Amino acid sequence: MKQILIDRYGPPEEVARCAEVPGVGAPATGEVVFDVLAFPINPADVSFCRGTYRLKPPLPATPGAECVGRVTAVGAGVSDVKPGDLVINLQRGNWAQQRRVKADDVVVVPSGMDLRQAAMLRINPPTALLLLTDVVGLESGDWVIQNVANSAVGRLVIRLARARGVKTMNVVRRASLFPELKALGADACVVDGPDLADAVRAQTGGAPIRLGLDAVSGRATAASCATTAR
Ligand SMILES: NC(=O)c1ccc[n+]([C@@H]2O[C@H](COP(=O)([O-])OP(=O)(O)OC[C@H]3O[C@@H](n4cnc5c(N)ncnc54)[C@H](OP(=O)(O)O)[C@@H]3O)[C@@H](O)[C@H]2O)c1
């Protein structure tokens, strides 16, 4: 089977190679084997390849925090997962054609689910939900500001905030994104720039912003904070 390996840490396009490796073998007791059908490339995967992620295993290593797959075999004692099930994997190392993992590490998802959506189910949706629920107690009508609003997490924040009546101020790098983000439920959009705080206030009418989500850091953090100052 094919598997992505990195032999040293560095830019993914330089260090990641596709290797031909032996198959994963038959599942042992309590294990399942599945064919990987799709996996995303998350920013964390890029950091992993670069060696800047919080996990830095001995090399060679296989990136891939997420995937979706179809179960091909289950080991003795596995009763809640069966061949043919569509599953997502809670373990890493998913940039490969096959995985053999503990049955407890897979979650069965609906068989008709869009594969690309299923492959991205494990990380970004819970992250967006936790950002909205775990930091401050947001009430309906409260404002949240986020940069990188066009990211997968940013788009989920828009949808989940809208469902709670929480208003989102979405900072992006180009105005052409506004219609798409507004169609998702964005209350306001603004292009990043030196006058960010003024541009935000013009749209909120100076209403307080209860939460700021920053995925850029550095000066962008200060710029986001300035929009929340009253
Ligand atoms: N549990 C966690 O800690 C956790 C989980 C998931 C994600 N994250 C973090 O959340 C962020 C978004 O992840 P994602 O998977 O949703 O990302 P994504 O879908 O890959 O999108 C990346 C976004 O980053 C924007 N971007 C790239 N460089 C930028 C820069 N220099 N200035 C401003 N914007 C820039 C891009 O903007 P354009 O659209 O303009 O190209 C794009 O919207 C990442 O920082 C990721 O590491 C953390």
The ligand as an SDF file (V2000), in Angstrom:
LIG
                    3D

 48 52  0  0  0  0  0  0  0  0999 V2000
   -7.6830   22.5030   18.2780 N   0  0  0  0  0  0  0  0  0  0  0  0
   -6.9640   23.4410   17.7230 C   0  0  0  0  0  0  0  0  0  0  0  0
   -6.1170   24.0320   18.3510 O   0  0  0  0  0  0  0  0  0  0  0  0
   -7.2310   23.8050   16.3010 C   0  0  0  0  0  0  0  0  0  0  0  0
   -8.0780   23.0060   15.5540 C   0  0  0  0  0  0  0  0  0  0  0  0
   -8.3530   23.3720   14.2270 C   0  0  0  0  0  0  0  0  0  0  0  0
   -7.7630   24.5020   13.6810 C   0  0  0  0  0  0  0  0  0  0  0  0
   -6.9170   25.2410   14.4390 N   0  0  0  0  0  0  0  0  0  0  0  0
   -6.2840   26.4700   13.8780 C   0  0  0  0  0  0  0  0  0  0  0  0
   -7.3150   27.2760   13.3170 O   0  0  0  0  0  0  0  0  0  0  0  0
   -6.8130   27.9760   12.1780 C   0  0  0  0  0  0  0  0  0  0  0  0
   -7.6910   27.6900   10.9650 C   0  0  0  0  0  0  0  0  0  0  0  0
   -7.5920   26.3110   10.6420 O   0  0  0  0  0  0  0  0  0  0  0  0
   -8.4020   25.7430    9.3840 P   0  0  0  0  0  0  0  0  0  0  0  0
   -8.0940   24.3130    9.2250 O   0  0  0  0  0  0  0  0  0  0  0  0
   -9.8080   26.1700    9.5210 O   0  0  0  0  0  0  0  0  0  0  0  0
   -7.6820   26.5790    8.2250 O   0  0  0  0  0  0  0  0  0  0  0  0
   -7.8820   26.5080    6.6260 P   0  0  0  0  0  0  0  0  0  0  0  0
   -9.2630   26.0790    6.2890 O   0  0  0  0  0  0  0  0  0  0  0  0
   -6.7280   25.7680    6.0430 O   0  0  0  0  0  0  0  0  0  0  0  0
   -7.7600   28.0290    6.2020 O   0  0  0  0  0  0  0  0  0  0  0  0
   -6.5740   28.7510    6.4240 C   0  0  0  0  0  0  0  0  0  0  0  0
   -6.9340   30.2290    6.4440 C   0  0  0  0  0  0  0  0  0  0  0  0
   -5.7970   30.9580    6.8500 O   0  0  0  0  0  0  0  0  0  0  0  0
   -5.8250   32.1910    6.1730 C   0  0  0  0  0  0  0  0  0  0  0  0
   -4.4670   32.7280    6.2190 N   0  0  0  0  0  0  0  0  0  0  0  0
   -3.3350   32.0960    5.8680 C   0  0  0  0  0  0  0  0  0  0  0  0
   -2.2810   32.8870    6.0900 N   0  0  0  0  0  0  0  0  0  0  0  0
   -2.7680   34.0420    6.6030 C   0  0  0  0  0  0  0  0  0  0  0  0
   -2.1720   35.2670    7.0250 C   0  0  0  0  0  0  0  0  0  0  0  0
   -0.8470   35.4440    6.9900 N   0  0  0  0  0  0  0  0  0  0  0  0
   -2.9720   36.2450    7.4680 N   0  0  0  0  0  0  0  0  0  0  0  0
   -4.2970   36.0650    7.5500 C   0  0  0  0  0  0  0  0  0  0  0  0
   -4.9350   34.9400    7.1680 N   0  0  0  0  0  0  0  0  0  0  0  0
   -4.1700   33.9350    6.6910 C   0  0  0  0  0  0  0  0  0  0  0  0
   -6.3500   31.8660    4.7990 C   0  0  0  0  0  0  0  0  0  0  0  0
   -6.9250   33.0400    4.3170 O   0  0  0  0  0  0  0  0  0  0  0  0
   -7.4510   33.2210    2.7930 P   0  0  0  0  0  0  0  0  0  0  0  0
   -8.8150   32.6160    2.7830 O   0  0  0  0  0  0  0  0  0  0  0  0
   -7.4630   34.6870    2.6320 O   0  0  0  0  0  0  0  0  0  0  0  0
   -6.4630   32.5200    1.9150 O   0  0  0  0  0  0  0  0  0  0  0  0
   -7.3960   30.7850    5.1070 C   0  0  0  0  0  0  0  0  0  0  0  0
   -8.6670   31.3500    5.2860 O   0  0  0  0  0  0  0  0  0  0  0  0
   -5.3620   27.4980   12.0060 C   0  0  0  0  0  0  0  0  0  0  0  0
   -4.5270   28.4100   12.6900 O   0  0  0  0  0  0  0  0  0  0  0  0
   -5.3450   26.1640   12.7180 C   0  0  0  0  0  0  0  0  0  0  0  0
   -4.0660   25.7910   13.1550 O   0  0  0  0  0  0  0  0  0  0  0  0
   -6.6580   24.9150   15.7390 C   0  0  0  0  0  0  0  0  0  0  0  0
  1  2  1  0
  2  3  2  0
  2  4  1  0
  4  5  1  0
  4 48  2  0
  5  6  2  0
  6  7  1  0
  7  8  2  0
  8  9  1  0
  8 48  1  0
  9 10  1  0
  9 46  1  0
 10 11  1  0
 11 12  1  0
 11 44  1  0
 12 13  1  0
 13 14  1  0
 14 15  2  0
 14 16  1  0
 14 17  1  0
 17 18  1  0
 18 19  2  0
 18 20  1  0
 18 21  1  0
 21 22  1  0
 22 23  1  0
 23 24  1  0
 23 42  1  0
 24 25  1  0
 25 26  1  0
 25 36  1  0
 26 27  1  0
 26 35  1  0
 27 28  2  0
 28 29  1  0
 29 30  1  0
 29 35  2  0
 30 31  1  0
 30 32  2  0
 32 33  1  0
 33 34  2  0
 34 35  1  0
 36 37  1  0
 36 42  1  0
 37 38  1  0
 38 39  2  0
 38 40  1  0
 38 41  1  0
 42 43  1  0
 44 45  1  0
 44 46  1  0
 46 47  1  0
M  CHG  2   8   1  16  -1
M  END
$$$$
